[in-house]
Amino acid sequence: MLDLTNDTFSTPLQASAEISEAPSFDPKRELLLSPNYDNESDGGSGGYQIAKINPSRGAISLYNYSDNTTNLASYAPDSAGEDCSTGVALSTLEFSNQMFLANLNKATYATSGSPLTWDAPSQIQTLAGFETFTAGTTGIAVAPGSHVALLEDEYGTTAFGAIKLPSTASNGAPSVVDWVVANMPNDPSGNGWLMPRDPHGLTAYVSPNSKKPIGLITNLSRTYLAVVDINALLAAKRAGATDPQDHEVDSSVNLLSTGIVKFIGMCATPPPA
């Protein structure tokens, strides 16, 4: 941990599992969320580590997910996300159309044992439609305070999507309220869009101008940035318009002309490989 008041690093701690390729920080609860494969070659065997940080003492305590409530051992946790306003913690589960959700408001942290563990009301939820992603649910970014998040397929495809989270905390395991998947249009040069692979090239924020939750995704060549109106994506016509359980954007929806997606040029020529 780096203390920015004196530019001094604390003594490193040895984690009991690999650090996530896409961690997330909760400044409200002072938690670093770190889902991890542990061993990707096993097709899973992952876990979810939380680091509790006490800046005033310069202390960090590490906790592994106990799996007492929801077993992550057969999955490949990939990216962390959290709606810090409600305490809903997320992990995408690569190679699947599922997502892990936990209620951090009801989290418990062991005071003894090696390694220390944490637990919380949680579940693994299946999100029909995300099986169209080559790698399943992978990159995710929550727009703070908006209760929505953007997702993208890390394996260089056109697939992306959004989820809606509950607006208030509950006592039990949280659930995704609604979700949708779509395909990114060709970029302004006419080339087919390719998602950025690792590291996941996406983030989300709430615009200070429009007050809308906005997602940003770079393409694989880092030449264009896609700007996504997340709520507009969730509200777009679904392929089964009369079926409230349909989660694919209808092919008749033009994401560009409707303003759901806009493109920004990033550089004149692609960077070197």
KAWO-V633317 format. One record per pair of residues at least 24 apart in sequence whose C-alpha atoms are under 6 Angstrom apart, sorted by the first residue. I is the first residue (numbers start at 0). J is the second residue. Records with the same first field share a line. If there is no record, write none. Layout:
# KAWO-V633317
I = J + J
This chain:
# KAWO-V633317
21 = 78
22 = 79
23 = 79 + 80
34 = 76
35 = 76 + 77
36 = 75 + 76
43 = 73 + 74 + 75
44 = 72 + 73
45 = 72 + 75 + 76
46 = 71
62 = 115 + 116 + 117
63 = 116
64 = 116 + 117 + 118
65 = 116 + 117 + 118
69 = 122
77 = 137
78 = 138
84 = 144
85 = 167 + 168
91 = 136 + 137
92 = 136
93 = 134 + 135 + 136 + 137
94 = 134 + 135
95 = 135
96 = 125 + 126 + 129 + 130 + 135 + 136
97 = 124 + 125 + 126
98 = 123 + 124
99 = 123
101 = 172
102 = 172
120 = 171 + 172
121 = 172
132 = 158
138 = 199
140 = 202 + 203
141 = 203
142 = 203 + 204 + 205 + 212
153 = 194 + 196
154 = 196
155 = 193 + 194 + 195 + 196
156 = 193 + 194
157 = 182 + 183 + 192 + 193
158 = 182
179 = 233 + 246 + 247
180 = 247
181 = 248
193 = 218 + 219
194 = 218 + 219
195 = 219
220 = 269
222 = 265 + 266 + 269
223 = 263 + 264 + 265
224 = 262 + 263
225 = 261 + 262
226 = 260 + 261
227 = 259 + 260
228 = 259
231 = 259
232 = 259
